[in-house]
Amino acid sequence: MIASGKARTLLYRDLVAPHPRDSVSSRHRPTISSAEKMPTCPKCRTVYPEGVAKCGHDGETLLPDAAFAGVDPDLTPGITVGEYEIERKLGEGGFGSVYAGVHPLIGKRVAVKVLNREYSSNPQMVSRFIAEARAVNQIQHQNIIDIFAFGSLPDKRQYYVMELLEGVPFDEFIQSRGRLSPEEAIPILRQVARALDAAHAKEIVHRDLKPENIYIAFDSEGKPTPKLLDFGIAKLLGDTTSGHKTNTGAPIGTPYYMSPEQCRGTGVDHRTDIYSFGVMCFEVLSGQRPFVSDQMLTLMLKHINEPAPALSAVCGLPAELDAPIQRMMAKDAADRPQTVSMALEELAAAAQGAGLSVTVSPLSGGGHAMPTPRLGELSRTELDTEQMSPSIQHHLQKAAGASTQAPLAVDTGSPKKSSRLALFAAAGVLLLGGIGAGVFLLRSGAPAVTPDHLAETASPPTSSSPAAPPASASEDRAASTGAPPSAEAPVAPQPTSVRFTIDSKPKDVEAFLEGKKVGSTADGVELPFGDEEVEVEFQAPGYLAKKVHVKPKAGGVIAVSLVKIVQRVPVKKKANGGGDLENPF
């Protein structure tokens, strides 16, 4: 009788992944066809040579391997898959299992996703499995999970190797908090938006966007970094050669997040992801989905026919946040924002306009980024505002008239009326008069103009009257006091510091500026006066640190909510019907 431990190690390794140091000759290694007939233990699944009747490990009577059709053996720790050694099983679902692995030489830790044998024999499922790996490698974005190896086991099960994430699924992250504040949610959603825009730039539509398909990893500083998962049903636009097909007219996706065009089973493009992104924004900020029903058909009809509810009516957030989310969830795809990042920044601008401590970022990345003029060149840049909301268009028009150093030329030759704004400026104007918020003429290396500056610009002159010459500071003061302008008019001294009150969760938060403590919840925060934003980091024991951008020009209240650090123990769980293609972790 062969020693049970040795039989388990060598024979199972021969079946799954032969190693050069194994003592078993290659001519005696079973092929898949012969392995199906070989005696196998029904309890521990150890495979034995022909002629062995009982398992040397637990004494069970051996059965032909064919008796276990549809029941896939787990990959045991220590076996090799491709270049990686399996360490442990992370979880399983309806479509397969995921394992933790490590490269034995360089120590790189990975996750190995294995498709069940039942689905590995299904050409459509294999095509979808390959499409997921292909899609993420076409996009190559830091907020999309990286898949870098693909292959099949000796028993014909397909697998791919991806980066191993340490963190928590986004849906669980939301559930643990109830809902996220705009200050917490928008930085996370901004990264997801940029990942989706990168996919859309490669003509790839995700089609199954939802919190379950986003994983929140944490960097060394505790900053949350979302990773977009599951491109298994992604649509490669214009790809007629791919074997990855879906039934014509069949709705694909998760009903809670499906766009009206998905629900109707009609053609989709990148704007279907924008709708799903809007649904997800609603859920993240309110803690509930905009449309719910126990019946799938009823739920899909709601997406098609019912207007999106107002966020403010559901959770009490400022009403300014209603319009951006409702625009993302417009029934007609043509009425939605042009890109996901544009949609997100409209939401951020609305939150900032409502007095929330939210930073608005310049639109960049994806397939719709505007070129940045080079240093010193006289440039004319056109900004397509047709897809922007009326409030954003108003701010841009307002900004266009705000420059007091040189007139701005508006392109009236375009058939799109005012939808294309052409702005002229010289390099000297930028140095003398500053950069107007709507002037998208940026020197190389200069900070990009963000929508939060728009509110600070002057109103534009009316088109019926010529622009007045710029007034000096003394003339401005004279106009407000009724006194004649005077070069000797007294100037009020600028404050040296600005004081803020902290509204924090938890209540004992400390504030740091460039590593130096500048305040706390109890004492408030005192910052040096200035026009430029500064980055203040808030810390509390047992919580993840959070950085907030503050403009120390006028005092106010800084609202900050920290995420509690929870020690999570990996739990093996089975997905309910969705399968691990929806969430491989």
C-alpha positions as CSV (number, residue, x, y, z in Angstrom):
1,M,0.0,0.0,0.0
2,I,1.3,3.5,-0.9
3,A,1.6,5.9,2.0
4,S,-1.5,8.0,2.0
5,G,0.3,11.3,2.3
6,K,2.7,10.6,-0.5
7,A,-0.1,9.4,-2.8
8,R,-2.2,12.5,-2.1
9,T,0.7,14.8,-2.9
10,L,2.2,13.1,-6.0
11,L,-0.7,11.6,-7.8
12,Y,-3.0,14.6,-7.4
13,R,-0.2,16.9,-8.6
14,D,0.3,14.6,-11.6
15,L,-3.3,15.0,-12.5
16,V,-3.5,18.8,-12.1
17,A,-0.1,20.3,-12.6
18,P,3.0,18.1,-13.1
19,H,6.3,19.4,-11.7
20,P,9.8,18.6,-13.0
21,R,10.9,17.4,-9.6
22,D,8.2,14.8,-9.3
23,S,9.5,11.2,-9.3
24,V,6.6,9.8,-11.4
25,S,7.7,9.3,-15.0
26,S,5.9,11.4,-17.6
27,R,4.8,8.2,-19.5
28,H,2.9,7.1,-16.4
29,R,1.1,10.4,-15.9
30,P,-2.6,10.0,-16.6
31,T,-4.2,12.0,-19.4
32,I,-7.6,13.5,-18.9
33,S,-9.3,10.7,-20.8
34,S,-7.6,8.0,-18.7
35,A,-8.0,10.0,-15.5
36,E,-11.8,9.9,-15.9
37,K,-11.6,6.1,-15.5
38,M,-9.1,6.0,-12.6
39,P,-10.1,5.1,-9.0
40,T,-10.9,8.1,-7.0
41,C,-11.7,8.5,-3.3
42,P,-15.3,10.0,-2.9
43,K,-14.3,11.7,0.3
44,C,-10.8,13.3,-0.2
45,R,-10.8,13.0,-4.0
46,T,-7.4,11.5,-4.1
47,V,-6.7,9.7,-7.4
48,Y,-5.0,6.3,-7.4
49,P,-3.6,4.0,-10.1
50,E,-5.7,1.3,-11.5
51,G,-6.0,-1.8,-9.3
52,V,-6.2,0.1,-6.0
53,A,-9.6,-0.5,-4.3
54,K,-9.5,1.6,-1.1
55,C,-8.2,5.0,-0.2
56,G,-5.1,4.7,1.9
57,H,-6.0,8.0,3.6
58,D,-9.5,7.4,4.9
59,G,-10.3,3.8,3.9
60,E,-13.2,4.8,1.5
61,T,-14.0,2.5,-1.4
62,L,-12.7,4.1,-4.6
63,L,-15.0,4.9,-7.5
64,P,-14.3,5.8,-11.1
65,D,-13.6,9.5,-11.6
66,A,-16.5,9.7,-14.0
67,A,-18.8,9.2,-11.0
68,F,-18.0,12.8,-10.0
69,A,-19.0,14.4,-13.3
70,G,-20.0,18.0,-12.6
71,V,-18.4,18.0,-9.1
72,D,-15.0,19.8,-9.4
73,P,-12.2,19.0,-7.0
74,D,-10.7,21.9,-5.1
75,L,-7.2,23.0,-5.9
76,T,-5.3,21.9,-2.9
77,P,-2.6,24.1,-1.3
78,G,0.9,23.6,-2.8
79,I,-0.2,22.6,-6.4
80,T,1.1,24.7,-9.2
81,V,-1.2,26.5,-11.7
82,G,0.8,28.2,-14.4
83,E,3.6,29.9,-12.6
84,Y,1.8,30.2,-9.3
85,E,1.5,28.0,-6.3
86,I,-2.0,27.7,-4.7
87,E,-2.2,28.8,-1.1
88,R,-5.8,28.6,-0.2
89,K,-9.4,28.9,-1.5
90,L,-10.9,32.4,-1.2
91,G,-14.5,31.5,-2.2
92,E,-16.8,30.0,-4.8
93,G,-19.9,30.8,-6.7
94,G,-22.2,29.4,-9.4
95,F,-19.6,29.7,-12.1
96,G,-16.4,28.6,-10.4
97,S,-13.9,29.3,-7.6
98,V,-11.2,31.7,-6.7
99,Y,-7.9,30.8,-5.0
100,A,-5.1,32.8,-3.5
101,G,-1.7,32.0,-5.0
102,V,1.9,33.1,-4.9
103,H,4.8,33.0,-7.3
104,P,7.4,30.7,-5.6
105,L,10.4,32.7,-6.7
106,I,9.5,36.4,-6.6
107,G,6.7,36.2,-4.0
108,K,4.0,38.0,-6.1
109,R,0.6,37.3,-4.6
110,V,-2.3,36.7,-7.0
111,A,-5.8,35.4,-7.2
112,V,-6.6,32.5,-9.5
113,K,-10.1,32.3,-10.9
114,V,-11.2,28.8,-12.1
115,L,-14.3,28.2,-14.2
116,N,-16.3,25.1,-13.4
117,R,-15.9,22.1,-15.7
118,E,-19.6,22.3,-16.5
119,Y,-19.1,25.8,-18.0
120,S,-15.7,25.1,-19.3
121,S,-17.3,22.8,-21.8
122,N,-19.8,25.5,-22.8
123,P,-18.3,27.5,-25.8
124,Q,-20.4,30.6,-25.0
125,M,-19.3,30.6,-21.3
126,V,-15.7,30.1,-22.2
127,S,-16.0,33.0,-24.8
128,R,-17.4,35.2,-22.1
129,F,-14.6,34.2,-19.7
130,I,-12.0,35.1,-22.3
131,A,-13.8,38.3,-23.1
132,E,-13.5,39.5,-19.5
133,A,-9.7,38.9,-19.6
134,R,-9.5,40.5,-23.0
135,A,-11.5,43.6,-22.1
136,V,-9.5,44.6,-19.0
137,N,-6.2,44.2,-20.9
138,Q,-7.5,46.4,-23.7
139,I,-8.3,49.1,-21.1
140,Q,-5.4,48.9,-18.8
141,H,-6.5,51.3,-16.0
142,Q,-5.4,51.5,-12.4
143,N,-9.0,51.3,-11.2
144,I,-9.8,48.1,-13.2
145,I,-8.6,44.8,-11.8
146,D,-5.6,43.5,-13.7
147,I,-5.7,40.1,-15.4
148,F,-2.3,39.0,-16.6
149,A,-2.4,35.2,-17.3
150,F,-4.8,32.7,-18.8
151,G,-4.8,29.0,-19.4
152,S,-6.5,25.7,-18.7
153,L,-6.0,22.9,-16.2
154,P,-5.3,19.4,-17.3
155,D,-8.9,18.5,-16.6
156,K,-9.9,21.2,-19.1
157,R,-11.1,23.8,-16.6
158,Q,-10.3,27.3,-17.7
159,Y,-8.6,29.8,-15.4
160,Y,-7.0,33.2,-15.4
161,V,-4.7,34.9,-12.9
162,M,-5.4,38.4,-11.6
163,E,-4.2,40.7,-8.9
164,L,-5.1,39.8,-5.4
165,L,-7.1,42.6,-3.7
166,E,-7.1,43.2,0.1
167,G,-10.3,45.0,1.1
168,V,-14.0,44.8,1.0
169,P,-16.7,44.7,-1.7
170,F,-18.3,48.1,-2.3
171,D,-21.8,46.9,-1.5
172,E,-20.6,45.6,1.9
173,F,-18.7,48.8,2.5
174,I,-22.0,50.8,1.9
175,Q,-24.1,48.5,4.0
176,S,-21.7,48.8,7.0
177,R,-22.2,52.6,6.9
178,G,-25.8,52.7,5.9
179,R,-25.0,55.3,3.3
180,L,-22.0,57.5,2.4
181,S,-21.8,61.3,2.7
182,P,-21.1,63.2,-0.6
183,E,-17.7,64.0,0.9
184,E,-16.9,60.3,1.2
185,A,-18.6,59.0,-1.9
186,I,-17.5,61.5,-4.6
187,P,-13.8,60.7,-4.4
188,I,-14.5,57.0,-4.7
189,L,-17.1,57.5,-7.5
190,R,-14.7,59.8,-9.4
191,Q,-12.2,56.9,-9.7
192,V,-14.9,54.6,-10.9
193,A,-16.0,57.2,-13.4
194,R,-12.5,57.5,-14.8
195,A,-12.2,53.8,-15.1
196,L,-15.5,53.6,-17.1
197,D,-14.4,56.5,-19.4
198,A,-11.2,54.6,-20.1
199,A,-13.2,51.5,-21.0
200,H,-15.5,53.6,-23.2
201,A,-12.5,55.1,-24.9
202,K,-11.6,51.6,-26.0
203,E,-15.3,51.1,-27.2
204,I,-16.0,48.7,-24.3
205,V,-19.3,49.0,-22.4
206,H,-19.4,47.3,-19.0
207,R,-23.3,46.7,-19.0
208,D,-23.3,45.3,-15.4
209,L,-22.2,48.2,-13.3
210,K,-23.3,47.9,-9.6
211,P,-21.6,48.1,-6.1
212,E,-21.1,44.3,-6.1
213,N,-18.8,44.6,-9.1
214,I,-16.6,47.2,-7.4
215,Y,-14.0,46.2,-4.8
216,I,-12.6,48.7,-2.3
217,A,-8.9,48.2,-1.6
218,F,-6.9,50.3,0.8
219,D,-3.5,51.7,0.2
220,S,-0.7,52.0,2.8
221,E,-2.2,55.3,4.0
222,G,-5.7,53.8,4.3
223,K,-7.0,55.7,1.3
224,P,-9.8,53.7,-0.4
225,T,-9.1,52.7,-4.0
226,P,-12.0,51.2,-6.0
227,K,-11.3,48.4,-8.5
228,L,-13.9,47.7,-11.2
229,L,-14.5,44.0,-11.6
230,D,-16.4,41.6,-13.9
231,F,-16.3,42.6,-17.5
232,G,-17.8,39.1,-18.2
233,I,-20.8,40.6,-20.1
234,A,-19.0,43.7,-21.4
235,K,-19.8,44.6,-25.0
236,L,-17.0,45.3,-27.4
237,L,-18.5,47.8,-29.7
238,G,-17.8,47.2,-33.4
239,D,-16.2,43.8,-32.7
240,T,-17.9,41.5,-35.2
241,T,-15.2,38.8,-35.0
242,S,-15.5,37.9,-31.3
243,G,-17.1,34.6,-30.5
244,H,-18.6,36.2,-27.4
245,K,-22.3,36.5,-28.4
246,T,-25.5,37.1,-26.6
247,N,-29.1,36.4,-27.6
248,T,-30.5,39.1,-29.8
249,G,-33.1,41.1,-27.9
250,A,-32.3,39.5,-24.6
251,P,-31.8,42.0,-21.7
252,I,-28.4,41.5,-20.1
253,G,-27.4,43.0,-16.7
254,T,-28.7,43.3,-13.2
255,P,-32.4,44.6,-13.2
256,Y,-31.9,47.0,-10.3
257,Y,-29.3,48.9,-12.3
258,M,-30.3,48.3,-15.9
259,S,-30.9,51.2,-18.3
260,P,-34.2,51.6,-20.1
261,E,-32.6,50.4,-23.4
262,Q,-31.2,47.4,-21.6
263,C,-34.6,46.6,-20.2
264,R,-36.1,46.8,-23.7
265,G,-33.3,44.6,-25.1
266,T,-32.3,47.2,-27.7
267,G,-28.9,48.4,-28.7
268,V,-26.7,49.9,-26.0
269,D,-23.6,52.1,-26.0
270,H,-21.5,53.8,-23.3
271,R,-24.5,55.8,-22.1
272,T,-26.1,52.7,-20.6
273,D,-23.2,52.7,-18.1
274,I,-23.9,56.3,-17.3
275,Y,-27.5,55.4,-16.4
276,S,-26.3,52.5,-14.2
277,F,-23.7,54.9,-12.6
278,G,-26.6,57.3,-11.8
279,V,-28.5,54.4,-10.1
280,M,-25.4,53.5,-8.1
281,C,-24.8,57.2,-7.1
282,F,-28.4,57.3,-5.8
283,E,-27.9,54.1,-3.8
284,V,-24.5,55.1,-2.4
285,L,-25.8,58.5,-1.2
286,S,-29.2,57.5,0.0
287,G,-28.7,53.9,1.2
288,Q,-31.5,52.6,-1.0
289,R,-32.1,51.9,-4.7
290,P,-34.3,54.3,-6.7
291,F,-36.5,51.5,-8.1
292,V,-37.5,48.3,-6.2
293,S,-39.9,45.5,-6.9
294,D,-40.2,41.8,-6.1
295,Q,-41.1,41.2,-9.8
296,M,-38.4,41.5,-12.4
297,L,-40.8,42.7,-15.1
298,T,-42.3,45.4,-12.9
299,L,-38.8,46.6,-12.0
300,M,-37.8,46.8,-15.6
301,L,-41.0,48.7,-16.5
302,K,-40.1,51.2,-13.8
303,H,-36.8,51.8,-15.4
304,I,-38.5,52.4,-18.7
305,N,-41.4,54.5,-17.6
306,E,-41.1,56.1,-14.2
307,P,-39.0,59.2,-13.5
308,A,-36.1,58.8,-11.1
309,P,-37.1,59.9,-7.6
310,A,-35.6,63.0,-6.0
311,L,-32.6,62.2,-3.8
312,S,-33.4,65.0,-1.4
313,A,-36.9,63.6,-0.9
314,V,-35.5,60.2,0.0
315,C,-32.6,61.0,2.4
316,G,-32.7,64.7,3.1
317,L,-29.6,65.7,1.1
318,P,-29.6,69.2,-0.5
319,A,-31.9,69.6,-3.4
320,E,-29.1,70.7,-5.6
321,L,-28.0,67.1,-5.9
322,D,-31.3,66.0,-7.5
323,A,-30.8,67.3,-11.0
324,P,-27.3,65.8,-11.7
325,I,-28.5,62.3,-10.7
326,Q,-31.8,62.6,-12.6
327,R,-29.8,63.7,-15.7
328,M,-27.7,60.6,-15.4
329,M,-30.9,58.5,-15.2
330,A,-32.7,60.2,-18.1
331,K,-34.9,57.8,-20.0
332,D,-33.5,59.0,-23.4
333,A,-29.8,58.2,-23.6
334,A,-29.3,61.4,-25.6
335,D,-30.3,63.5,-22.6
336,R,-27.6,62.0,-20.4
337,P,-24.1,63.6,-19.9
338,Q,-21.6,62.8,-22.6
339,T,-19.2,61.0,-20.3
340,V,-19.2,59.4,-16.8
341,S,-16.7,61.9,-15.5
342,M,-18.8,64.8,-16.8
343,A,-21.8,63.3,-15.0
344,L,-19.8,62.9,-11.7
345,E,-18.3,66.4,-11.9
346,E,-21.7,67.9,-12.3
347,L,-22.7,66.1,-9.1
348,A,-19.6,67.3,-7.4
349,A,-20.2,70.9,-8.5
350,A,-23.8,70.7,-7.2
351,A,-22.6,69.4,-3.9
352,Q,-20.0,72.2,-3.7
353,G,-22.6,74.7,-4.6
354,A,-24.8,73.4,-1.7
355,G,-22.0,74.2,0.7
356,L,-20.5,70.7,1.1
357,S,-16.8,70.2,1.4
358,V,-16.4,68.6,-2.0
359,T,-13.6,69.2,-4.6
360,V,-14.5,69.5,-8.3
361,S,-11.8,68.1,-10.6
362,P,-11.1,69.2,-14.2
363,L,-12.5,66.9,-16.8
364,S,-9.7,64.7,-18.1
365,G,-9.0,61.2,-19.3
366,G,-11.2,58.9,-21.3
367,G,-11.9,59.4,-24.9
368,H,-13.1,63.0,-24.7
369,A,-10.2,64.9,-23.0
370,M,-9.5,68.3,-24.3
371,P,-5.9,69.0,-25.5
372,T,-3.8,71.3,-23.3
373,P,-2.1,74.1,-25.2
374,R,1.7,74.2,-24.8
375,L,3.6,76.8,-22.9
376,G,3.5,80.3,-24.3
377,E,1.5,79.5,-27.4
378,L,-1.4,81.7,-28.5
379,S,-4.2,79.2,-28.7
380,R,-7.8,78.8,-29.5
381,T,-9.6,76.0,-27.8
382,E,-13.2,75.0,-28.3
383,L,-15.2,73.5,-25.5
384,D,-18.2,71.4,-26.5
385,T,-20.9,72.4,-23.9
386,E,-23.8,70.8,-25.7
387,Q,-24.0,67.9,-23.4
388,M,-23.6,69.9,-20.2
389,S,-26.4,70.9,-17.9
390,P,-27.8,74.4,-18.1
391,S,-26.2,75.3,-14.8
392,I,-22.8,74.3,-16.0
393,Q,-23.4,76.2,-19.3
394,H,-24.4,79.3,-17.3
395,H,-21.2,79.2,-15.3
396,L,-19.1,78.8,-18.4
397,Q,-20.8,81.8,-20.1
398,K,-20.4,83.7,-16.9
399,A,-16.7,82.9,-16.8
400,A,-16.3,83.9,-20.5
401,G,-17.2,87.5,-19.6
402,A,-15.1,87.6,-16.5
403,S,-11.7,88.5,-18.0
404,T,-10.9,92.1,-17.5
405,Q,-7.6,92.1,-19.4
406,A,-8.7,91.2,-22.9
407,P,-11.9,90.6,-24.8
408,L,-13.0,87.1,-25.5
409,A,-14.1,86.1,-29.0
410,V,-17.2,83.9,-29.3
411,D,-17.5,81.6,-32.3
412,T,-20.8,82.5,-33.9
413,G,-20.2,80.7,-37.1
414,S,-21.1,77.3,-35.6
415,P,-24.6,76.0,-36.3
416,K,-24.8,74.8,-32.7
417,K,-25.6,78.4,-31.5
418,S,-23.9,78.8,-28.2
419,S,-23.1,75.2,-27.7
420,R,-19.4,75.7,-28.7
421,L,-17.5,78.4,-26.9
422,A,-14.3,79.6,-28.5
423,L,-12.0,81.5,-26.2
424,F,-8.9,83.5,-27.1
425,A,-6.2,84.7,-24.8
426,A,-2.5,85.6,-25.0
427,A,0.3,84.3,-22.8
428,G,0.7,87.8,-21.4
429,V,-2.9,87.9,-20.3
430,L,-2.4,84.8,-18.2
431,L,0.5,86.4,-16.4
432,L,-1.1,89.8,-15.8
433,G,-4.7,89.1,-15.2
434,G,-4.9,85.5,-14.0
435,I,-6.8,82.8,-15.6
436,G,-10.6,83.2,-15.9
437,A,-12.5,80.1,-14.8
438,G,-13.9,79.5,-18.2
439,V,-10.7,80.1,-20.1
440,F,-9.4,76.7,-21.0
441,L,-6.0,77.9,-22.1
442,L,-3.6,76.3,-19.6
443,R,0.1,76.6,-19.5
444,S,2.0,73.4,-19.3
445,G,2.4,72.4,-15.7
446,A,-0.1,75.0,-14.4
447,P,-3.0,73.8,-12.3
448,A,-6.1,73.1,-14.3
449,V,-9.1,75.4,-13.8
450,T,-11.9,73.6,-11.9
451,P,-15.6,74.4,-11.8
452,D,-15.4,75.5,-8.1
453,H,-13.7,78.7,-9.3
454,L,-16.7,79.5,-11.5
455,A,-18.8,81.0,-8.8
456,E,-16.0,83.6,-8.1
457,T,-16.1,85.1,-11.5
458,A,-17.9,88.3,-12.5
459,S,-21.2,88.3,-14.5
460,P,-20.7,88.6,-18.3
461,P,-21.6,91.8,-20.1
462,T,-24.8,91.7,-22.1
463,S,-24.5,91.1,-25.8
464,S,-26.4,94.4,-26.5
465,S,-23.8,96.7,-25.0
466,P,-20.0,96.9,-25.5
467,A,-17.8,95.6,-22.7
468,A,-16.8,98.3,-20.3
469,P,-13.1,99.0,-19.7
470,P,-11.7,97.3,-16.7
471,A,-12.0,99.3,-13.5
472,S,-9.2,99.8,-11.1
473,A,-9.4,98.7,-7.5
474,S,-9.7,102.4,-6.4
475,E,-12.6,102.9,-8.8
476,D,-14.4,99.9,-7.5
477,R,-14.1,101.2,-3.9
478,A,-15.2,104.7,-5.1
479,A,-18.3,103.2,-6.7
480,S,-19.3,101.4,-3.5
481,T,-18.7,104.4,-1.2
482,G,-19.6,107.3,-3.5
483,A,-16.2,108.9,-3.0
484,P,-14.0,109.9,-5.9
485,P,-11.2,107.5,-6.8
486,S,-8.0,108.1,-5.0
487,A,-4.6,106.4,-5.2
488,E,-4.1,107.1,-1.5
489,A,-7.3,105.3,-0.5
490,P,-6.7,103.1,2.6
491,V,-6.5,99.4,1.9
492,A,-7.9,97.0,4.6
493,P,-5.2,94.6,5.7
494,Q,-5.6,91.0,4.8
495,P,-6.0,88.5,7.7
496,T,-3.0,86.3,8.4
497,S,-5.1,83.2,9.3
498,V,-8.6,81.8,9.0
499,R,-10.4,79.8,11.6
500,F,-12.7,76.8,10.8
501,T,-15.1,74.7,13.0
502,I,-14.9,70.9,12.6
503,D,-18.1,68.9,12.4
504,S,-16.7,65.4,12.6
505,K,-17.5,61.7,13.0
506,P,-16.1,60.5,15.4
507,K,-16.0,63.4,17.8
508,D,-12.3,63.3,18.6
509,V,-10.7,64.1,15.2
510,E,-7.3,65.9,14.9
511,A,-6.3,68.0,11.9
512,F,-2.9,68.1,10.3
513,L,-1.4,70.4,7.6
514,E,1.9,69.1,6.0
515,G,2.4,66.8,9.0
516,K,1.9,69.5,11.6
517,K,-1.2,69.5,13.9
518,V,-3.3,72.6,13.3
519,G,-6.4,71.8,15.3
520,S,-9.0,69.3,16.5
521,T,-12.8,68.9,16.8
522,A,-12.7,70.5,20.2
523,D,-10.4,73.4,19.3
524,G,-11.3,74.0,15.7
525,V,-8.7,74.5,12.9
526,E,-6.6,77.6,12.2
527,L,-5.1,77.8,8.7
528,P,-2.9,80.5,7.0
529,F,-4.9,82.8,4.9
530,G,-4.6,82.3,1.2
531,D,-6.4,81.9,-2.2
532,E,-5.0,78.5,-2.9
533,E,-6.5,75.3,-1.6
534,V,-4.6,73.4,1.0
535,E,-4.8,69.7,1.9
536,V,-5.8,69.0,5.5
537,E,-5.6,65.5,6.8
538,F,-7.9,64.4,9.6
539,Q,-7.0,61.5,11.9
540,A,-8.5,59.6,14.8
541,P,-7.4,56.4,16.5
542,G,-9.0,53.3,15.0
543,Y,-10.2,55.2,11.8
544,L,-8.8,55.6,8.3
545,A,-7.2,59.0,7.8
546,K,-9.0,61.3,5.4
547,K,-7.6,64.3,3.3
548,V,-9.9,67.3,2.6
549,H,-9.1,70.2,0.3
550,V,-9.9,73.5,2.0
551,K,-9.6,77.1,0.6
552,P,-8.5,79.2,3.6
553,K,-10.0,82.5,2.3
554,A,-13.0,82.6,4.6
555,G,-13.9,80.7,7.7
556,G,-16.6,78.1,8.0
557,V,-17.4,74.6,8.9
558,I,-15.5,71.6,7.7
559,A,-17.6,68.4,7.8
560,V,-15.6,65.2,7.9
561,S,-16.6,61.6,8.5
562,L,-13.9,59.0,9.0
563,V,-14.2,55.3,8.1
564,K,-13.7,52.9,11.0
565,I,-11.0,50.3,10.6
566,V,-12.6,46.8,10.8
567,Q,-10.5,43.7,11.0
568,R,-12.1,41.4,8.5
569,V,-11.7,37.6,8.4
570,P,-12.1,36.0,5.0
571,V,-15.4,34.2,4.7
572,K,-16.1,31.5,2.2
573,K,-19.5,32.1,0.8
574,K,-21.5,31.0,-2.2
575,A,-23.1,33.5,-4.5
576,N,-26.9,33.2,-4.8
577,G,-27.5,32.5,-8.4
578,G,-25.2,35.3,-9.8
579,G,-22.0,33.3,-9.9
580,D,-18.5,34.5,-9.3
581,L,-18.3,36.3,-12.6
582,E,-20.3,39.0,-10.8
583,N,-17.9,39.1,-7.9
584,P,-14.8,36.9,-7.9
585,F,-14.0,37.8,-4.3
